[in-house]
């Protein structure tokens, strides 16, 4: 979730000139993509504003029926896993362009970007513990340090190769683990298999108990109770964060490649690339995702089997391809028949961090017991128009705000702490 996007040539400038980008230095398409991605992020996140985070491991909510099932199924198929990927690509693009810009102007990128990630980590921790435990900013910041340390000097032609490899490593590990479990079941005596099944059943029961406890806290507890529960939620997630960070790092690198290869910096000249993303990656991605959704029926995701590994692999690969299709479609529309997207979605994307945080603040206050207490009272299908309405409000509010101020409030804080001085806020 970054907006360091520079459209100017990498001309030399004194280090004292370093600072946030001016309006003329931005890549408009990236702001539009961020604004669009915020819609998908909220469509995905709203389920877990009114359902415990532990539900992610359970897949599609088994209690959904009728139109609620249709809404949940559609969001899982075409939204979940596609928009955090898009946001992550944009983060990688921002890293690449900020590196070019600062070093061309004689600045020390390592120190500036380290401060930038440190501030983002602090914002993420506040968000995770005090607002909503589904935070992704902490993962962005921690993975950003790996990006900074390991891939700052990687040649552009290698970036996509590293990106694909890192994205696939967790899937290969899942296949290895599932294969080992399957072989153990075949080779082990019946009593050992029964013991193994009992351990998995116990783990599933413990997970279900944690789910129920979290639901009780968020639907009926105080704000302090919710904070303590968020500490538990985040601690549980940290146990698996390294696998997510590998995939995240891979997506960062794909984004950096898209920027440094010139595709995003000059989308008009690379129109054919974005068209291929739509007409090739899109249909293949849809096919893989539909196969994955079919495979999810009757699968227990709490038990690592070959079926689970196959289903998750289809979904993850399909999600990456659909992400590229969405990126290609929005880019083509922006540089083609819908240039007005720059004017309307651009400001929303320029305030991506503020808008992301506001989504969490507003919807936790809407659903949690220390707010309006609507936990579980807004059906899955009615969550969709609720999301659309709020996103449109953010589009309008962002346009109004940036007509008067240079940054969103969170962006202003992020920049001021990064550059060590308060940035001018008013236009």
C-alpha positions in Angstrom: 0.0 0.0 0.0 2.3 2.6 -1.3 2.1 5.6 -3.6 5.7 6.3 -4.4 5.1 6.4 -8.2 7.3 8.7 -10.3 6.6 9.6 -13.9 9.5 12.0 -14.4 12.9 11.0 -15.8 15.5 10.0 -13.3 17.3 13.3 -13.5 19.8 14.3 -10.9 18.8 16.5 -8.1 20.3 17.4 -4.7 19.4 15.2 -1.8 17.8 18.2 -0.1 15.1 18.1 -2.7 13.9 14.6 -1.6 10.3 14.4 -0.4 6.9 13.3 -1.4 5.9 13.3 -5.0 4.1 16.2 -6.5 1.0 15.7 -8.6 2.9 16.0 -11.8 5.2 13.2 -10.8 2.6 10.5 -10.4 1.7 7.6 -12.6 -2.1 8.1 -12.9 -2.8 4.5 -13.8 -1.4 3.3 -10.5 -3.7 5.6 -8.5 -6.7 4.4 -10.5 -5.7 0.8 -9.8 -5.4 1.5 -6.1 -8.8 3.1 -6.0 -10.3 0.1 -7.8 -8.5 -2.3 -5.6 -10.0 -0.7 -2.5 -13.4 -1.9 -3.6 -12.2 -5.5 -3.8 -10.4 -5.3 -0.5 -13.6 -4.2 1.2 -15.7 -6.8 -0.5 -13.2 -9.4 0.8 -12.7 -7.9 4.3 -16.3 -7.2 5.2 -16.9 -10.9 5.8 -14.3 -10.9 8.5 -15.5 -7.6 10.1 -18.6 -9.7 11.1 -17.0 -13.2 11.3 -14.0 -14.3 13.3 -10.6 -14.3 11.5 -10.4 -18.0 12.4 -13.0 -18.6 9.7 -10.4 -18.0 7.0 -9.1 -21.5 7.5 -12.5 -23.0 7.2 -13.1 -21.8 3.6 -16.6 -20.8 2.4 -19.0 -20.3 5.3 -20.9 -23.6 5.5 -24.0 -21.9 7.0 -24.7 -19.8 3.9 -27.8 -20.7 1.8 -29.7 -19.1 -1.1 -28.6 -15.7 -2.2 -26.2 -15.5 0.7 -24.4 -18.6 -0.6 -24.3 -17.1 -4.1 -22.8 -13.8 -2.8 -20.2 -15.7 -0.6 -19.3 -18.1 -3.4 -18.9 -15.3 -6.0 -16.7 -13.2 -3.7 -14.5 -16.2 -2.9 -14.2 -17.1 -6.5 -13.6 -13.7 -8.1 -12.5 -11.4 -5.3 -10.8 -13.2 -2.4 -7.1 -13.6 -3.1 -7.2 -11.4 -6.2 -7.2 -8.0 -4.7 -4.6 -8.3 -1.9 -2.4 -9.6 -4.8 -3.2 -6.5 -6.9 -2.4 -4.2 -3.9 0.8 -6.1 -3.3 1.9 -5.6 -7.0 1.3 -1.9 -6.5 3.5 -2.0 -3.5 6.3 -3.6 -5.5 5.9 -1.0 -8.2 6.1 1.8 -5.6 9.3 0.3 -4.2 10.9 0.2 -7.7 10.1 3.7 -8.6 11.0 5.1 -5.3 14.4 3.4 -5.6 15.0 5.0 -9.0 13.8 8.4 -8.0 15.8 8.7 -4.7 19.1 7.3 -6.1 18.9 9.5 -9.2 18.6 12.5 -6.9 21.6 11.5 -4.8 19.7 10.3 -1.8 20.3 7.3 0.4 17.5 5.0 -0.4 18.3 2.3 2.2 17.9 4.7 5.1 14.8 6.5 3.8 13.0 3.3 2.9 13.9 1.7 6.2 12.2 4.6 8.0 9.3 4.3 5.6 8.8 0.6 6.4 9.3 1.3 10.1 6.5 3.8 10.2 4.3 1.4 8.2 5.0 -1.3 10.7 4.0 1.0 13.5 0.8 2.0 11.8 0.1 -1.7 11.1 0.6 -2.7 14.7 -1.8 0.0 15.9 -4.3 -1.1 13.3 -4.0 -4.8 14.1 -4.2 -4.5 17.9 -6.5 -1.5 18.4 -8.8 -1.7 15.3 -8.9 -4.9 13.4 -6.8 -8.1 13.6 -7.1 -8.8 9.8 -4.4 -6.1 9.2 -2.0 -6.6 6.2 0.2 -3.6 6.8 2.5 -5.5 9.3 3.0 -8.2 6.6 3.8 -5.5 4.1 6.3 -3.9 6.3 8.1 -7.1 7.3 8.2 -8.4 3.8 9.3 -5.0 2.6 12.5 -5.3 4.7 13.3 -8.6 2.8 12.6 -6.8 -0.5 15.0 -4.0 0.5 17.7 -6.3 1.8 17.7 -9.0 -0.9 16.3 -7.6 -4.2 17.4 -4.0 -4.3 20.0 -4.7 -7.0 18.3 -7.6 -8.9 18.4 -7.1 -12.6 15.0 -6.4 -14.1 15.0 -9.5 -16.3 15.3 -11.7 -13.2 12.6 -10.1 -11.1 9.6 -11.9 -12.6 11.5 -15.2 -12.3 12.1 -14.7 -8.6 8.6 -13.5 -8.2 7.0 -16.6 -9.7 9.4 -18.9 -7.8 8.7 -17.3 -4.4 4.9 -17.3 -5.1 5.0 -21.1 -5.8 7.3 -22.2 -3.0 4.5 -22.3 -0.3 2.4 -24.4 -2.7 5.3 -26.8 -3.3 5.7 -27.1 0.5 2.0 -27.8 0.9 2.2 -30.6 -1.7 5.3 -32.0 0.1 3.5 -32.0 3.5 0.3 -33.4 2.1 2.2 -36.2 0.2 4.2 -37.1 3.4 0.9 -37.4 5.3 -0.7 -39.5 2.6 2.3 -41.8 2.5 2.3 -42.1 6.3 -1.3 -43.1 6.2 -0.6 -45.9 3.7 2.5 -47.2 5.3 1.4 -47.0 9.0 -0.5 -49.6 11.0 -4.2 -49.0 11.5 -3.7 -47.9 15.1 -1.2 -45.2 14.0 -3.6 -44.0 11.4 -6.3 -43.8 14.0 -4.0 -41.8 16.3 -3.2 -39.4 13.4 -6.9 -38.9 12.7 -7.6 -38.2 16.3 -4.8 -35.6 16.4 -6.3 -33.8 13.4 -9.8 -34.0 14.9 -8.5 -32.5 18.2 -6.8 -29.7 16.3 -10.0 -29.0 14.4 -12.0 -29.0 17.6 -9.6 -26.6 19.2 -9.8 -24.3 16.2 -13.6 -24.4 16.3 -13.4 -23.5 20.0 -11.2 -20.5 19.3 -13.6 -19.4 16.5 -16.6 -19.5 19.0 -14.7 -17.6 21.6 -13.7 -14.9 19.2 -17.3 -14.6 18.0 -18.5 -14.2 21.6 -16.0 -11.5 22.3 -16.6 -9.4 19.2 -20.4 -9.8 19.4 -20.8 -9.2 23.1 -17.6 -8.1 24.7 -16.2 -4.7 25.6 -13.5 -2.8 23.7 -10.8 -4.0 26.1 -12.1 -7.6 25.5 -11.8 -7.0 21.8 -8.3 -5.7 22.0 -7.2 -8.8 24.1 -8.9 -11.0 21.5 -7.1 -9.2 18.7 -3.8 -10.0 20.4 -4.8 -13.7 20.3 -5.8 -13.4 16.6 -2.6 -11.8 15.6 -0.5 -14.2 17.6 -2.2 -17.1 15.8 -1.5 -15.5 12.4 2.1 -15.0 13.2 2.6 -18.7 13.2 1.9 -18.9 9.5 3.1 -15.4 8.4 6.4 -16.7 7.0 4.5 -18.7 4.3 2.4 -15.7 3.4 5.5 -13.5 3.3 7.1 -15.7 0.7 4.1 -15.3 -1.6 3.9 -11.6 -0.8 7.5 -11.1 -1.6 6.9 -12.9 -4.9 4.1 -10.6 -5.8 6.2 -7.5 -4.8 8.8 -8.6 -7.3 6.3 -9.1 -10.0 5.1 -5.6 -9.4 8.6 -4.2 -9.4 9.2 -6.0 -12.8 6.1 -4.5 -14.3 7.3 -1.1 -13.4 11.0 -1.4 -14.2 10.3 -3.2 -17.5 8.4 -0.1 -18.6 5.0 -1.7 -18.9 3.3 0.3 -16.2 5.3 3.4 -16.7 4.2 3.6 -20.3 1.0 1.6 -20.6 0.1 3.0 -24.0 3.3 1.6 -25.6 2.6 -1.8 -23.9 -1.1 -2.0 -24.7 -0.6 -5.5 -26.2 0.8 -6.8 -22.9 -2.3 -5.6 -21.0 -4.6 -7.0 -23.7 -2.9 -10.4 -23.3 -3.5 -10.2 -19.5 -7.2 -9.8 -20.2 -7.7 -12.3 -23.0 -5.3 -15.0 -22.0 -4.6 -14.8 -18.2 -8.3 -13.9 -17.5 -10.0 -17.0 -19.1 -7.3 -19.4 -17.8 -7.6 -17.8 -14.3 -11.4 -18.2 -14.3 -11.1 -21.8 -15.4 -8.6 -22.7 -12.6 -10.7 -20.8 -10.0 -13.9 -22.6 -11.0 -12.1 -26.0 -10.8 -10.9 -25.0 -7.3 -14.4 -23.9 -6.2 -15.7 -27.2 -7.4 -13.0 -29.1 -5.5 -13.8 -27.2 -2.3 -17.1 -29.0 -1.9 -16.8 -31.6 0.9 -13.1 -30.8 1.7 -11.9 -30.4 5.2 -9.2 -27.7 5.0 -8.1 -28.5 8.5 -6.6 -31.8 7.3 -3.6 -31.6 4.9 -4.5 -34.0 2.1 -3.6 -34.2 -1.6 -7.1 -32.9 -2.4 -6.6 -29.8 -0.3 -3.2 -29.2 -1.9 -4.6 -29.5 -5.4 -7.6 -27.3 -4.6 -5.4 -24.6 -3.0 -2.9 -24.7 -5.8 -5.6 -24.2 -8.4 -7.0 -21.3 -6.4 -3.7 -19.5 -5.8 -2.5 -19.8 -9.4 -5.9 -18.8 -10.7 -6.0 -15.8 -8.3 -2.7 -14.5 -9.6 -3.9 -14.8 -13.2 -7.2 -13.1 -12.5 -5.3 -10.3 -10.7 -3.3 -9.7 -13.9 -6.5 -9.7 -15.9 -8.1 -7.1 -13.5 -4.9 -5.0 -13.8 -4.9 -5.3 -17.5 -8.6 -4.4 -17.9 -8.5 -1.3 -15.6 -5.3 -0.1 -17.3 -6.8 -0.5 -20.8 -10.0 1.3 -19.8 -7.9 4.1 -18.2 -5.7 4.8 -21.2 -8.6 4.1 -23.6 -12.4 4.7 -23.4 -12.6 5.8 -19.8 -9.9 8.5 -19.1 -12.3 10.0 -16.5 -11.2 7.1 -14.2 -8.1 9.2 -13.4 -10.3 12.0 -12.1 -12.6 9.9 -10.0 -10.6 6.8 -8.9 -7.2 8.5 -8.9 -7.9 10.5 -5.7 -9.2 7.4 -4.0 -6.0 5.6 -4.8 -3.8 8.5 -3.7 -5.5 8.2 -0.3 -5.3 4.4 -0.2 -3.8 4.1 3.3 -6.3 6.5 4.8 -9.2 4.7 3.0 -8.0 1.3 4.0 -7.8 2.3 7.7 -11.2 4.0 7.5 -12.8 0.9 6.2 -11.6 -1.0 9.3 -12.6 1.8 11.7 -16.1 2.3 10.3 -17.0 -1.4 9.8 -15.7 -2.6 13.2 -17.7 0.2 14.8 -20.7 -0.9 12.8 -20.5 -4.6 13.6 -18.6 -5.0 16.9 -20.5 -4.9 20.3 -18.6 -1.8 21.5 -20.1 0.1 18.4 -23.6 -0.4 16.9 -23.4 -4.2 17.6 -24.7 -5.5 14.2 -22.5 -8.5 14.4 -24.1 -11.3 12.3 -27.2 -9.2 11.5 -26.2 -8.1 8.0 -26.6 -11.1 5.6 -23.8 -11.9 3.1 -25.8 -10.7 0.1 -26.7 -7.4 1.8 -23.0 -6.9 2.6 -22.4 -6.3 -1.2 -24.5 -3.1 -1.6 -23.3 -1.9 1.8 -19.7 -2.2 0.5 -20.6 -0.5 -2.9 -22.2 2.4 -1.1 -19.4 3.0 1.3 -16.8 2.7 -1.5 -18.6 5.3 -3.5 -18.6 7.6 -0.5 -14.9 7.1 -0.2 -14.5 8.0 -3.9 -16.4 11.2 -3.4 -14.8 12.1 -0.1 -11.3 11.5 -1.5 -11.9 13.7 -4.5 -13.3 16.5 -2.2 -10.4 16.1 0.3 -7.6 16.2 -2.3 -9.1 19.3 -3.9 -8.2 21.1 -0.7 -5.2 19.1 0.7 -2.1 17.5 -0.7 -2.4 14.2 1.2 -4.8 12.1 3.1 -4.3 12.2 6.9 -2.6 8.8 7.1 -0.4 9.6 4.1 0.6 12.9 5.6 1.7 11.2 8.8 3.5 8.4 6.9 5.5 10.9 4.8 6.2 13.3 7.6 7.7 10.6 9.8 9.6 9.1 6.8 11.2 12.4 5.8 11.7 13.6 9.3 9.7 16.8 8.9 6.1 17.9 8.8 5.0 18.0 5.2 2.8 21.0 3.9 -0.8 19.8 4.0 -2.9 22.5 2.3 -2.7 23.1 -1.3 
